[in-house]
Amino acid sequence: MDEQALIQDALEGKLNAFNSLVLHYQDMAYNVAYRIMGEHGAADDAAQEAFISAYQKLDQYRGGSFKAWLLRIVTNACYDELRRRQRQPVTPLKPELDDGETLENPYWIEDDSPSPEEEFEESELQEAIQHCINNLDKKFKTILVLVDVEGLDYDTASEIIGRPLGTVKSRLARARERVQECLQGFRELLPDLFRLSSEEKR
């Protein structure tokens, strides 16, 4: 994909070019939004709003990583919705996974070849992890999602959130620590190696 050519074509009003960019990045945008929002419907809405905003602001793109530019818009769309909810609180929904859906996993829960039994346990663990992510402050949640879930490097994450590299590293460390502490409440779902290391700390 010639990303820069597509961007230039989109700037010239060729909607098909922008649609190609949407198709390329829509899964990543949705995954980031879902992990931040914790709800499928809210993630769909945030991702859709982000792409609309990106199209409207495309003339403000000044080069560099288009992915970072786009994901900054996605995270801002999530923040706007979270702020709106704080003004108009709603009852949070329990996170749930659709049957057969595969989401990116943080490094500590990877499983290359799950059996049907393991897939069920993995689904339970995903719910537990999303519960713990939901409890994070948004600034820690965003860094954890960008780096551990989406696998972005520190420099790209720094560009997306508009903060120095040191801030990214410190926030990520605190986010990982808080999620791992939260997961101790779901110890029976944790992989054996992780569970053993957590018990040794006691």
C-alpha positions as CSV (number, residue, x, y, z in Angstrom):
1,M,0.0,0.0,0.0
2,D,1.4,3.4,-1.1
3,E,0.1,5.3,2.0
4,Q,1.4,8.7,1.0
5,A,-0.2,8.4,-2.5
6,L,-3.5,7.4,-1.0
7,I,-3.3,10.4,1.4
8,Q,-2.6,12.7,-1.5
9,D,-5.4,11.3,-3.5
10,A,-7.8,11.7,-0.5
11,L,-6.7,15.3,-0.2
12,E,-7.7,15.8,-3.8
13,G,-11.2,14.5,-3.0
14,K,-10.9,10.9,-4.0
15,L,-13.0,9.1,-1.4
16,N,-12.0,5.6,-2.5
17,A,-8.4,6.5,-1.5
18,F,-9.5,7.4,2.0
19,N,-11.7,4.3,2.2
20,S,-8.5,2.3,1.4
21,L,-6.8,3.9,4.4
22,V,-9.9,3.1,6.6
23,L,-9.8,-0.5,5.5
24,H,-6.1,-0.8,6.3
25,Y,-6.4,0.7,9.8
26,Q,-10.0,0.0,10.9
27,D,-9.1,-3.2,13.0
28,M,-6.3,-1.4,14.9
29,A,-8.5,1.7,15.5
30,Y,-11.3,-0.5,16.8
31,N,-9.0,-2.6,19.0
32,V,-7.5,0.5,20.6
33,A,-11.0,2.0,21.1
34,Y,-12.4,-1.2,22.6
35,R,-9.6,-1.6,25.1
36,I,-9.9,2.0,26.2
37,M,-13.7,2.1,26.3
38,G,-14.3,-1.5,27.4
39,E,-17.5,-1.9,25.3
40,H,-18.0,-3.1,21.7
41,G,-20.7,-0.6,20.8
42,A,-18.7,2.4,22.3
43,A,-15.6,1.2,20.5
44,D,-17.5,1.1,17.2
45,D,-18.8,4.6,17.7
46,A,-15.4,6.0,18.8
47,A,-13.6,4.4,15.8
48,Q,-16.3,5.7,13.4
49,E,-16.1,9.2,14.8
50,A,-12.3,9.1,14.6
51,F,-12.3,8.2,10.9
52,I,-14.9,11.0,10.2
53,S,-12.7,13.4,12.1
54,A,-9.6,12.2,10.3
55,Y,-11.2,12.8,6.9
56,Q,-12.3,16.3,7.9
57,K,-8.8,17.1,9.3
58,L,-6.7,15.4,6.7
59,D,-5.4,18.7,5.4
60,Q,-3.9,19.2,8.9
61,Y,-1.7,16.1,8.5
62,R,1.9,17.3,8.2
63,G,3.7,14.1,7.3
64,G,5.4,11.6,9.6
65,S,3.6,8.5,10.9
66,F,0.1,8.5,9.6
67,K,-0.7,5.7,12.0
68,A,0.4,7.7,14.9
69,W,-1.6,10.7,13.7
70,L,-4.7,8.6,13.2
71,L,-4.4,6.8,16.6
72,R,-4.1,10.1,18.3
73,I,-7.5,11.0,16.9
74,V,-8.9,7.7,18.0
75,T,-7.7,8.1,21.5
76,N,-9.0,11.7,21.6
77,A,-12.4,10.4,20.4
78,C,-12.4,7.9,23.3
79,Y,-11.4,10.6,25.8
80,D,-14.2,12.9,24.5
81,E,-16.7,10.1,25.0
82,L,-15.4,9.2,28.5
83,R,-15.6,12.9,29.5
84,R,-19.2,13.0,28.2
85,R,-20.0,9.9,30.3
86,Q,-18.5,11.5,33.4
87,R,-21.0,14.4,32.9
88,Q,-23.8,12.0,32.2
89,P,-22.9,8.8,34.1
90,V,-24.2,5.5,32.7
91,T,-24.2,2.0,34.2
92,P,-21.1,0.3,33.0
93,L,-21.6,-2.9,31.0
94,K,-19.7,-6.0,31.8
95,P,-17.1,-6.6,29.1
96,E,-17.9,-9.6,26.9
97,L,-16.3,-11.2,23.9
98,D,-18.3,-12.3,20.8
99,D,-18.0,-16.0,20.0
100,G,-14.8,-16.7,18.0
101,E,-13.4,-13.2,18.3
102,T,-9.7,-12.9,18.6
103,L,-8.2,-9.9,20.3
104,E,-4.6,-8.9,20.7
105,N,-3.3,-10.1,24.0
106,P,-0.7,-8.5,26.3
107,Y,2.5,-10.3,26.3
108,W,1.9,-12.1,29.6
109,I,-1.1,-14.1,28.4
110,E,0.0,-15.3,25.0
111,D,-1.1,-18.8,24.0
112,D,-0.1,-20.1,20.6
113,S,-2.3,-23.2,20.3
114,P,-5.2,-23.3,22.6
115,S,-7.5,-26.4,22.9
116,P,-11.3,-25.8,23.2
117,E,-11.0,-25.9,26.9
118,E,-8.1,-23.5,26.9
119,E,-10.1,-21.2,24.6
120,F,-12.9,-21.0,27.1
121,E,-10.4,-20.2,29.9
122,E,-8.8,-17.6,27.6
123,S,-12.1,-16.0,27.1
124,E,-12.6,-15.8,30.9
125,L,-9.1,-14.4,31.3
126,Q,-9.7,-11.8,28.6
127,E,-12.8,-10.6,30.5
128,A,-10.7,-10.4,33.7
129,I,-7.9,-8.4,31.9
130,Q,-10.4,-6.0,30.3
131,H,-12.0,-5.5,33.8
132,C,-8.5,-4.6,35.1
133,I,-7.8,-2.3,32.2
134,N,-11.1,-0.6,32.7
135,N,-10.1,0.3,36.2
136,L,-7.0,2.2,35.1
137,D,-6.9,6.0,34.7
138,K,-7.2,6.8,31.0
139,K,-3.6,8.1,30.8
140,F,-2.3,4.7,32.0
141,K,-4.9,2.7,30.1
142,T,-3.9,4.4,26.8
143,I,-0.2,3.6,27.1
144,L,-0.9,0.0,28.0
145,V,-3.2,-0.5,25.1
146,L,-0.8,1.2,22.6
147,V,2.3,-0.7,23.7
148,D,1.2,-4.0,25.2
149,V,-2.0,-4.7,23.2
150,E,-1.2,-3.1,19.8
151,G,2.6,-3.7,20.0
152,L,3.6,-0.1,19.1
153,D,7.1,1.0,20.0
154,Y,7.7,3.7,22.6
155,D,8.5,6.4,20.1
156,T,5.2,5.9,18.3
157,A,3.3,5.8,21.5
158,S,5.1,9.0,22.6
159,E,4.0,10.7,19.3
160,I,0.4,9.6,19.7
161,I,-0.1,10.9,23.3
162,G,2.2,13.9,22.8
163,R,4.3,13.2,25.8
164,P,8.1,12.6,26.3
165,L,9.5,9.1,26.0
166,G,10.3,9.1,29.7
167,T,6.6,9.7,30.5
168,V,5.6,6.8,28.2
169,K,7.9,4.4,30.0
170,S,6.9,5.5,33.5
171,R,3.2,5.3,32.7
172,L,3.6,1.9,31.1
173,A,5.4,0.6,34.1
174,R,2.7,1.8,36.5
175,A,0.0,0.5,34.2
176,R,1.5,-2.9,34.0
177,E,2.0,-3.0,37.8
178,R,-1.6,-2.0,38.5
179,V,-3.1,-4.5,36.0
180,Q,-0.9,-7.3,37.4
181,E,-2.0,-6.4,40.9
182,C,-5.6,-6.4,39.9
183,L,-5.2,-9.8,38.2
184,Q,-4.3,-11.4,41.5
185,G,-8.1,-11.3,42.2
186,F,-8.4,-13.7,39.3
187,R,-5.4,-15.9,40.2
188,E,-7.1,-19.2,39.1
189,L,-7.3,-17.8,35.6
190,L,-3.7,-16.8,35.3
191,P,-1.1,-18.9,33.4
192,D,0.9,-21.2,35.7
193,L,4.1,-19.3,35.4
194,F,2.5,-15.9,36.2
195,R,0.6,-17.5,39.1
196,L,3.8,-19.0,40.5
197,S,5.6,-15.7,40.4
198,S,2.8,-13.9,42.1
199,E,2.6,-16.4,44.9
200,E,6.4,-16.1,45.5
201,K,5.9,-12.4,46.2
202,R,3.6,-13.2,49.1
